[in-house]
Amino acid sequence: MGLKLLEGEKQIMEGKANKSGWYGSRGGKLILTNQRLLFVDHGFNIRQGGDVINLKDIMSVDTAITFLLIAPIPMPTSIKVRTQDGKVSKYIVTKRKGWVAAIDKASKDNK
């Protein structure tokens, strides 16, 4: 999934991230713009596909925990984004509180 900004769209934040789910996690980068939150896979994943979440659809964004595969140890490294349709997306990021604050502000500014 290549990144193409929409007309009037400006990038706010970008960082390395993993998208976590029942299948494990996929590496890539998380990008926040003034209109969308995007997860872009890097080319090394077996399962390909990115995420596009319109900021106006975000109901909440919070910190979350991730459990290691090797041992059930909770790691405070994730954020979870809940949308109006009930979907929850979870991303492993660094500086998660900064991501939560930035996504929360951008989504409120976009409504």
Backbone as CSV, one residue per row, in Angstrom:
resi,resn,N_x,N_y,N_z,CA_x,CA_y,CA_z,C_x,C_y,C_z
1,MET,0.854,-1.175,0.000,0.000,0.000,0.000,0.893,1.228,0.000
2,GLY,0.905,1.959,-1.089,1.672,3.193,-1.160,0.876,4.331,-0.543
3,LEU,1.584,5.333,-0.099,0.915,6.457,0.550,0.712,7.588,-0.434
4,LYS,-0.536,7.951,-0.637,-0.876,9.114,-1.442,-1.769,9.995,-0.590
5,LEU,-1.324,11.214,-0.368,-2.120,12.141,0.426,-3.271,12.678,-0.417
6,LEU,-4.380,12.915,0.241,-5.547,13.486,-0.412,-5.361,14.995,-0.548
7,GLU,-6.186,15.604,-1.338,-6.128,17.059,-1.499,-6.361,17.730,-0.140
8,GLY,-5.474,18.618,0.245,-5.586,19.331,1.518,-5.083,18.546,2.722
9,GLU,-4.607,17.329,2.491,-4.147,16.477,3.587,-2.690,16.785,3.911
10,LYS,-2.386,16.869,5.205,-1.027,17.140,5.662,-0.621,16.118,6.720
11,GLN,0.601,15.633,6.608,1.107,14.661,7.579,1.426,15.355,8.894
12,ILE,0.992,14.735,10.006,1.227,15.262,11.356,2.322,14.468,12.057
13,MET,2.286,13.137,11.916,3.174,12.268,12.688,3.400,10.969,11.914
14,GLU,4.591,10.383,12.082,4.899,9.105,11.444,5.878,8.342,12.324
15,GLY,5.724,7.028,12.395,6.656,6.216,13.160,6.523,4.741,12.826
16,LYS,7.556,3.994,13.165,7.510,2.544,12.985,6.425,1.973,13.884
17,ALA,5.757,0.937,13.382,4.657,0.333,14.140,4.454,-1.100,13.698
18,ASN,3.787,-1.857,14.543,3.296,-3.187,14.202,1.798,-3.177,14.409
19,LYS,1.080,-3.758,13.470,-0.357,-3.932,13.641,-0.546,-5.297,14.270
20,SER,-1.183,-5.350,15.421,-1.359,-6.642,16.082,-2.796,-7.118,15.937
21,GLY,-2.931,-8.435,15.872,-4.242,-9.052,15.726,-4.145,-10.527,16.063
22,TRP,-5.220,-11.255,15.826,-5.264,-12.674,16.177,-4.235,-13.480,15.394
23,TYR,-3.795,-12.973,14.248,-2.851,-13.660,13.376,-1.399,-13.373,13.738
24,GLY,-1.140,-12.574,14.743,0.213,-12.130,15.074,0.330,-10.656,14.775
25,SER,1.493,-10.221,14.360,1.627,-8.802,14.037,2.315,-8.625,12.694
26,ARG,2.054,-7.477,12.089,2.664,-7.114,10.819,3.438,-5.823,11.024
27,GLY,4.628,-5.756,10.476,5.447,-4.565,10.611,5.152,-3.541,9.536
28,GLY,5.441,-2.296,9.861,5.236,-1.216,8.903,5.401,0.115,9.588
29,LYS,4.627,1.076,9.137,4.659,2.384,9.781,3.244,2.922,9.938
30,LEU,3.079,3.712,10.989,1.810,4.361,11.288,1.974,5.828,10.922
31,ILE,1.008,6.349,10.193,1.063,7.737,9.739,-0.236,8.424,10.136
32,LEU,-0.103,9.559,10.794,-1.256,10.378,11.159,-1.240,11.629,10.290
33,THR,-2.362,11.888,9.645,-2.518,13.125,8.883,-3.661,13.927,9.511
34,ASN,-3.946,15.067,8.935,-5.061,15.874,9.433,-6.421,15.309,9.010
35,GLN,-6.413,14.193,8.223,-7.667,13.585,7.788,-7.794,12.094,8.099
36,ARG,-6.635,11.394,8.189,-6.690,9.938,8.319,-5.566,9.418,9.209
37,LEU,-5.768,8.189,9.697,-4.724,7.408,10.352,-4.462,6.229,9.424
38,LEU,-3.191,6.056,9.018,-2.857,5.018,8.056,-1.802,4.092,8.625
39,PHE,-1.981,2.801,8.395,-0.932,1.834,8.674,-0.483,1.308,7.326
40,VAL,0.804,1.457,7.026,1.366,1.026,5.750,2.332,-0.119,6.021
41,ASP,2.047,-1.295,5.466,2.926,-2.467,5.614,4.269,-2.224,4.953
42,HIS,5.306,-2.786,5.534,6.551,-2.851,4.775,6.499,-4.126,3.934
43,GLY,7.404,-4.300,3.029,7.333,-5.385,2.049,7.694,-6.763,2.553
44,PHE,8.024,-6.919,3.844,8.488,-8.208,4.344,7.385,-9.074,4.939
45,ASN,6.177,-8.576,5.014,5.089,-9.320,5.639,4.529,-10.374,4.691
46,ILE,4.200,-11.528,5.247,3.537,-12.569,4.468,2.113,-12.122,4.150
47,ARG,1.432,-11.623,5.161,0.067,-11.132,4.972,0.158,-9.638,4.684
48,GLN,-0.215,-9.231,3.495,-0.118,-7.838,3.085,-1.453,-7.129,3.263
49,GLY,-1.381,-5.840,3.390,-2.579,-5.020,3.490,-2.394,-3.954,4.537
50,GLY,-2.893,-2.790,4.272,-2.762,-1.679,5.201,-4.110,-1.310,5.785
51,ASP,-4.090,-0.277,6.583,-5.321,0.245,7.192,-5.462,1.711,6.831
52,VAL,-6.690,2.121,6.615,-7.016,3.530,6.445,-8.204,3.808,7.348
53,ILE,-8.015,4.689,8.317,-9.097,5.072,9.225,-9.297,6.572,9.090
54,ASN,-10.498,6.962,8.675,-10.819,8.385,8.611,-10.959,8.922,10.036
55,LEU,-10.349,10.065,10.293,-10.366,10.612,11.653,-11.780,10.880,12.149
56,LYS,-12.684,11.265,11.260,-14.064,11.548,11.681,-14.780,10.290,12.175
57,ASP,-14.251,9.097,11.829,-14.855,7.831,12.243,-14.325,7.312,13.583
58,ILE,-13.301,7.960,14.135,-12.704,7.492,15.388,-13.583,7.880,16.570
59,MET,-13.966,6.868,17.340,-14.764,7.085,18.552,-13.853,7.307,19.761
60,SER,-12.762,6.525,19.827,-11.848,6.649,20.959,-10.475,6.123,20.587
61,VAL,-9.482,6.606,21.303,-8.119,6.109,21.185,-7.547,6.042,22.592
62,ASP,-6.952,4.913,22.935,-6.451,4.686,24.291,-5.140,3.915,24.243
63,THR,-4.410,3.958,25.362,-3.247,3.088,25.502,-3.749,1.667,25.734
64,ALA,-2.920,0.702,25.409,-3.288,-0.707,25.579,-2.024,-1.488,25.922
65,ILE,-2.221,-2.749,26.267,-1.071,-3.611,26.539,-1.012,-4.708,25.476
66,THR,0.177,-5.226,25.294,0.417,-6.328,24.379,1.085,-7.433,25.179
67,PHE,0.727,-8.674,24.904,1.354,-9.793,25.583,2.399,-10.418,24.665
68,LEU,3.539,-10.748,25.229,4.582,-11.417,24.463,4.117,-12.807,24.057
69,LEU,4.525,-13.263,22.889,4.174,-14.613,22.443,4.866,-15.682,23.275
70,ILE,6.081,-15.406,23.687,6.888,-16.391,24.407,6.346,-16.654,25.812
71,ALA,5.951,-15.589,26.494,5.430,-15.707,27.860,4.324,-14.677,28.039
72,PRO,3.340,-14.981,28.873,2.226,-14.042,29.055,2.614,-12.836,29.922
73,ILE,3.530,-12.037,29.410,3.985,-10.851,30.128,3.369,-9.621,29.465
74,PRO,2.598,-8.819,30.206,1.999,-7.626,29.605,3.053,-6.540,29.356
75,MET,3.031,-5.994,28.153,3.959,-4.935,27.775,3.162,-3.672,27.451
76,PRO,3.472,-2.549,28.093,2.729,-1.308,27.843,3.247,-0.588,26.594
77,THR,2.970,-1.151,25.431,3.552,-0.626,24.195,2.544,-0.350,23.089
78,SER,1.265,-0.437,23.377,0.270,-0.382,22.303,-0.735,0.744,22.469
79,ILE,-1.389,1.023,21.353,-2.564,1.896,21.351,-3.694,1.126,20.674
80,LYS,-4.922,1.457,21.043,-6.075,0.855,20.357,-7.002,1.972,19.909
81,VAL,-7.459,1.824,18.682,-8.320,2.818,18.053,-9.661,2.159,17.771
82,ARG,-10.722,2.757,18.318,-12.072,2.218,18.113,-12.834,3.172,17.187
83,THR,-13.468,2.587,16.162,-14.219,3.401,15.206,-15.724,3.259,15.425
84,GLN,-16.484,4.116,14.765,-17.940,4.143,14.936,-18.605,2.833,14.570
85,ASP,-17.998,2.068,13.679,-18.596,0.782,13.280,-18.256,-0.352,14.248
86,GLY,-17.563,-0.024,15.360,-17.241,-1.010,16.383,-15.904,-1.710,16.186
87,LYS,-15.225,-1.436,15.089,-13.929,-2.067,14.816,-12.865,-1.496,15.759
88,VAL,-12.004,-2.379,16.254,-10.892,-1.971,17.108,-9.593,-2.375,16.416
89,SER,-8.719,-1.410,16.209,-7.410,-1.658,15.614,-6.360,-1.400,16.670
90,LYS,-5.383,-2.292,16.759,-4.349,-2.196,17.786,-2.979,-2.105,17.122
91,TYR,-2.191,-1.127,17.573,-0.870,-0.884,17.000,0.171,-0.835,18.110
92,ILE,1.299,-1.467,17.877,2.433,-1.419,18.803,3.333,-0.292,18.314
93,VAL,3.553,0.696,19.174,4.318,1.886,18.805,5.248,2.284,19.948
94,THR,6.198,3.154,19.648,6.977,3.776,20.711,6.304,5.109,21.036
95,LYS,6.509,5.582,22.240,5.917,6.854,22.687,4.405,6.851,22.496
96,ARG,3.773,5.812,23.031,2.338,5.613,22.797,1.469,6.739,23.337
97,LYS,1.868,7.360,24.447,1.062,8.471,24.977,1.054,9.652,24.013
98,GLY,2.176,9.879,23.335,2.233,10.932,22.316,1.317,10.632,21.150
99,TRP,1.279,9.354,20.732,0.375,8.944,19.653,-1.086,9.135,20.066
100,VAL,-1.415,8.707,21.276,-2.801,8.835,21.746,-3.221,10.295,21.743
101,ALA,-2.371,11.172,22.288,-2.701,12.600,22.355,-2.851,13.202,20.955
102,ALA,-1.945,12.859,20.048,-1.987,13.418,18.696,-3.215,12.936,17.921
103,ILE,-3.526,11.634,18.022,-4.698,11.095,17.318,-5.980,11.677,17.899
104,ASP,-6.043,11.774,19.220,-7.228,12.327,19.878,-7.460,13.774,19.436
105,LYS,-6.403,14.570,19.446,-6.535,15.988,19.026,-6.933,16.086,17.564
106,ALA,-6.248,15.326,16.687,-6.550,15.395,15.254,-7.968,14.934,14.959
107,SER,-8.442,13.908,15.640,-9.809,13.425,15.380,-10.846,14.417,15.867
108,LYS,-10.578,15.074,17.001,-11.519,16.103,17.484,-11.512,17.324,16.576
109,ASP,-10.346,17.692,16.058,-10.248,18.830,15.137,-10.928,18.530,13.809
110,ASN,-11.088,17.247,13.471,-11.639,16.847,12.177,-13.153,16.683,12.197
111,LYS,-13.770,16.800,13.343,-15.229,16.575,13.427,-16.008,17.853,13.225
